[in-house]
Amino acid sequence: MTIISDSYNAIVTLIKTTLPNWNRLNDSFQVDENHETFLREGWALVVDQGVNNYRELCSRSHYIRSYGITLTIEIFGADLNETIYDQSISKIMEAINSLVIAIETDKTLGIGGGIVNVSPTGDSGILPLNGPDNRKFIMCELRVDIETMIQY
């Protein structure tokens, strides 16, 4: 495997380890198309753009790949109870915070070698998500950049 595969697999492992009771969504690109069972406490990983930062040293170039980690939570009975709504927002934000802490604790995702840096760069904030059968969900996407060193 290459550093590309290793870094992808490492971020999947980090999510699974940090949020062990959350479900991986089947469709990362159309989050609202997933079954409600997965959306209740779900996560998805999207591989986003990559850019060359034009830093070269000794036949090695540095490449930064962006990832999006989307978390979803169903809001049970939020129309009737604002406390439930507040608890749902708090839960998803705590989960985002747990991922940030896990990333900041190990800036190479346990791989070392070709990973130069892993940085959480921000999140989307809380967004509404319409689920199946008009059920209400919220979501938040954490943006993460992974800088790798590629030897050529």
N, C-alpha and C positions, 0 to 999 in steps of 0.2 A: 504494500500500500504506500501511497505517497502522503506528504504532509497535508494535501488537500483532503483526502479521505479521512486521514487521522483527525484533522481538526473538526470536520463535520461530525464524525462519530463521537468525538470528545464532548462536543456541545450537546449532542443528544443524551449522552450519559450524564452530563452535568444537570440537565433538566430533569431526567428521570430520578436522579439521586436527590436533588433538591426538593422536588415535588412528587414524592413517591405515590401519593394517592390520587394524582391527577391523571386523566386519560389523554392519550395522544389522539388527536383528531385525524380522521382518514383523509380529509381533503384540506390541505394547508392553504390552498389558493382561494377557495370559496368557503370560507369558514361557516357561513350560514347554511350551507348545504349538508352539514354533518348532522348525524342523529342526535336528538336531544340528550340521550344518555351520556354521550361524550361531551356535549357542550356544557353540562352542569358544572363540571370542573375540568376544563379541557385545555390542551396546549397544542400548538402547531409551530413548526419550524419552517421558515422560508429562506432559501438561499437567494440573496439579492445581488446587487451589482458588485463588481470587483474593479478596483482601479490600481494602476501601477503608480507608486509614489515617486518613481524615478530616482530612487536611492540605490546605487549600485556599488558593490564593494567585492573585490576578488571573485569575479564571475558569479556573483549572486545578486539577484534583484529582489526588492521588497514589494509585495503585493498585498493590498488590503481588500478583504472580502467582507461585505455587510450581510448580516443575518437579521431576520425578524422573528422574535419569539412572541407569539400571540397567546394570551391567556383568556379564557372565557369562563363566566360563571352565570348560572341561572338565578334570577331574582324571584324567589317564591313569595307570592303574596305582597309584593312591594306596593301595589295599588292601595292596599288596605293598611299597610303598616310601614311608616318611614324608617323605623328602627331596622327592619329587615333590609331595606334598601341601603342604609348606612353600613350595616354589617357586611353586606355583599361587596360594597366598594372597599371597605377596609380590608377584607379578605384578599381581594385581587391585588391591592396595593402592597399588602404584606408579602404576597407571593412574588411580586416583582422585586421588592426589596431583598427577599431571600436569594433570588437569582443574582442580583447585583453583588451582594455580599459574597456569594460563592465564586463569582467571576473575579472580583477584586482580591479574593484570598489566594487564588492561584492564577496569575496572569498568563500562564502558558497551558492551562487546561490539563496539567499533569503530563503533557507530552514533552515539553522542553524543545530541544533540537531546533526545528525549523520555525517554531512559533516565536515571533518576536514580542508580540503584545496582544492582549485581548482587552478590549475596552467597551463597557456599556456606554453608549453615546446619548441615550435619552429614551423617552417613551411617548406614546401617542396620547396619554391621558385616558380617561374613561370614555368609552364610546358605546352607544347603544347598538344592540345586535338583535335583529328580528329572527327568531328561531322558528322551528316547525310549529304548526298549529297556533300561531300568534303568541307563543310563549316568549317571555321577556328575558333577555340575557344582556350582560355587559361584557365588554372586552377591552383589553389594553395590550399594546404591542411594545415590547422592549427591543430597542435597536442595539446590536452588538457588532463591533468591528473586530476582525481577526487579521492581524498583520503577520504574514508568513514570509520567510526567506526562501527563495527558490534558486537552486543552483543550476547553472546551465553550462 
